[in-house]
Amino acid sequence: MAEFNPQQQPAGEAQQARLELDDSSVQALYANLCRVSSTPEEVILDLALNPNPMGNVNQKIVVTQRVILNHFTAKRLAALLSATVQRHEQAFGRLETDVRKRLVSDTPPAM
């Protein structure tokens, strides 16, 4: 549902719509792999689950979800994701994206 009343805004101010989102029938998914591609008109996000991210290099991954955005929405999404990760890192510490740097060895370091 969306509510919008242009008469509530003073002249010369930007008009904003108030949106109410209904997520009662949303389907959640988990993805640890994302492929991004684009055309002049849109950005395409393919999301999938890689069951063995540290394993075989030559494996077939099934794309389970595809999100298609225009470039304006993609830019807003990028800014929102960046701000969300920044807040998380401020609260919980830096996120290391290189999985090799996150690995913990079972053997003690050589002296």
N, C-alpha and C positions, 0 to 999 in steps of 0.2 A: 504494500500500500504506500502511496505517496501523498503528502499534503503540501499544497502550495497556494499561497494567497498573496498575489502581487500588491494588493492594497496595504499590506502590513509594512512594506518597506518605504522609507522616505525617498523622495525623488533624488536621483543621482547616485544612490547606493546600489551596490550589486545585489541582485535578488538571489536568494538561496532556497532551494527546495528542502523540505524536511522529509526524509525517507524513513520508512519503517520496514525493516527486513523480516521476512517470515522464513525461518530456517527449520521449520518443523518437519520437512521432508528431505532434508539434506542427507547426502550419503558421504560419509567420511572415508578417506583412503590414506594410506601411508606410502610415501615415496622417498627413496633415498637416491634416486637418479633423476636428473632433469636434463633434457636436451632442448636448447633454444635455437630456433631458426626464424627467419623473417622474410617477408616480401615487402615491396614498397608500400603496401596497404596495411599489413598486419604483422604481429609477433605471435609465434606459435610456440607454446610450451608443451612438450611431451613429458609425461610423468610416468615413472615405472618403479618397480621394486627389484633391486639387484640382490638376490638371495645370498650371493657370495662375493661381496665387493673386493675382497683381498685374494680371490682365487683365480681361476682360469681366465686368461685374457680373451680367449676366443669362445665366448658363450653368447647364446641368444637370449636377449632380454625382451619381454613382452611389454609394450607400451599399453598401460591400462587407462590413462586419461589424457586428453588433449584439451588445452585451454587456448583459445584464439582471442587475441586482444588487438585493438587498434593501438597505434604508437603512443597516443596521448594517455590511454589507460595504462599501458605498459610503463610509461615514465612515472605515473603516479604510484603504481605498484612498486616499482624499484625504490622510490623515495620512502614509501611506507615500510617496506622490508628492511631497508638500511636503518631507519630510525628504530625499528623494533629490535634488530640485532644489536645496535649500539646501546639501547637501554638494558638489554640482557647482559651484555659484556660489562657494563658499569655495575650491575648488581652482582654478577657471578664470576667475573673474570673473562679474560680473552678466550675466544673460541679458536682453536687450531684447526684449520681446514685440511692440512696435509696429514693424512692418516698415518703415514710413516713416522711422523714426529710425535704422534700420540701413543704409539706402541710402547708397552712396558716389557722389558726383557726380564725373563726368569733367572738369568745368570747374572751374578754380581760382576761389576766391571773389573777388568784386569788391572793389577797393580804393578 
